[in-house]
Amino acid sequence: MAAAFLWALPLLWPHGETRVSAVLVYLFVTWGLSVLASAALARALRRAERDTDTDG
């Protein structure tokens, strides 16, 4: 949900004042951070699942 909001944020920027290259850099950085956050969340969930499986 947060990534969808961050991707939609450029739609609220004033038209004509923002360069397209700046928007593309923003979207690429947002995409990269979303990938990293997803990987970190998957790793944490995998670790938590392993911990609950070994507790018995």
C-alpha atoms as a printed R data frame, in Angstrom:
   type eleno elety resid chain resno      x       y       z
1  ATOM     1    CA   MET     A     1  0.000   0.000   0.000
2  ATOM     2    CA   ALA     A     2  2.794   2.397   0.861
3  ATOM     3    CA   ALA     A     3  4.484   1.766  -2.474
4  ATOM     4    CA   ALA     A     4  1.257   2.479  -4.357
5  ATOM     5    CA   PHE     A     5  0.905   5.774  -2.503
6  ATOM     6    CA   LEU     A     6  4.525   6.710  -3.195
7  ATOM     7    CA   TRP     A     7  4.117   5.854  -6.892
8  ATOM     8    CA   ALA     A     8  0.957   7.981  -7.120
9  ATOM     9    CA   LEU     A     9  2.572  10.937  -5.363
10 ATOM    10    CA   PRO     A    10  4.029  12.465  -8.571
11 ATOM    11    CA   LEU     A    11  0.465  12.867  -9.827
12 ATOM    12    CA   LEU     A    12 -0.006  15.514  -7.131
13 ATOM    13    CA   TRP     A    13  3.090  17.478  -8.131
14 ATOM    14    CA   PRO     A    14  2.492  20.722 -10.050
15 ATOM    15    CA   HIS     A    15  2.396  20.088 -13.794
16 ATOM    16    CA   GLY     A    16  5.028  21.773 -15.912
17 ATOM    17    CA   GLU     A    17  7.304  22.689 -13.003
18 ATOM    18    CA   THR     A    18  8.782  19.222 -12.457
19 ATOM    19    CA   ARG     A    19 11.164  17.725 -14.995
20 ATOM    20    CA   VAL     A    20 10.350  14.292 -16.344
21 ATOM    21    CA   SER     A    21 13.856  13.090 -15.487
22 ATOM    22    CA   ALA     A    22 13.306  13.973 -11.820
23 ATOM    23    CA   VAL     A    23 10.045  12.028 -11.798
24 ATOM    24    CA   LEU     A    24 11.731   9.007 -13.391
25 ATOM    25    CA   VAL     A    25 14.545   9.084 -10.826
26 ATOM    26    CA   TYR     A    26 11.958   9.351  -8.041
27 ATOM    27    CA   LEU     A    27 10.007   6.372  -9.407
28 ATOM    28    CA   PHE     A    28 13.155   4.271  -9.834
29 ATOM    29    CA   VAL     A    29 14.341   5.011  -6.286
30 ATOM    30    CA   THR     A    30 10.862   4.285  -4.927
31 ATOM    31    CA   TRP     A    31 10.778   0.998  -6.837
32 ATOM    32    CA   GLY     A    32 14.227   0.033  -5.525
33 ATOM    33    CA   LEU     A    33 13.288   0.811  -1.937
34 ATOM    34    CA   SER     A    34 10.090  -1.212  -2.348
35 ATOM    35    CA   VAL     A    35 12.106  -4.203  -3.539
36 ATOM    36    CA   LEU     A    36 14.502  -3.898  -0.592
37 ATOM    37    CA   ALA     A    37 11.644  -3.535   1.899
38 ATOM    38    CA   SER     A    38  9.908  -6.595   0.435
39 ATOM    39    CA   ALA     A    39 13.099  -8.639   0.685
40 ATOM    40    CA   ALA     A    40 13.640  -7.558   4.295
41 ATOM    41    CA   LEU     A    41 10.039  -8.393   5.192
42 ATOM    42    CA   ALA     A    42 10.256 -11.810   3.522
43 ATOM    43    CA   ARG     A    43 13.473 -12.571   5.376
44 ATOM    44    CA   ALA     A    44 11.981 -11.518   8.720
45 ATOM    45    CA   LEU     A    45  8.839 -13.584   8.135
46 ATOM    46    CA   ARG     A    46 10.895 -16.615   7.126
47 ATOM    47    CA   ARG     A    47 12.985 -16.268  10.281
48 ATOM    48    CA   ALA     A    48  9.868 -15.878  12.449
49 ATOM    49    CA   GLU     A    49  8.301 -18.953  10.856
50 ATOM    50    CA   ARG     A    50 11.455 -20.972  11.531
51 ATOM    51    CA   ASP     A    51 11.442 -19.831  15.165
52 ATOM    52    CA   THR     A    52  7.826 -20.894  15.709
53 ATOM    53    CA   ASP     A    53  8.451 -24.272  14.021
54 ATOM    54    CA   THR     A    54 11.355 -25.088  16.353
55 ATOM    55    CA   ASP     A    55  9.476 -24.029  19.498
56 ATOM    56    CA   GLY     A    56  7.354 -27.103  19.198
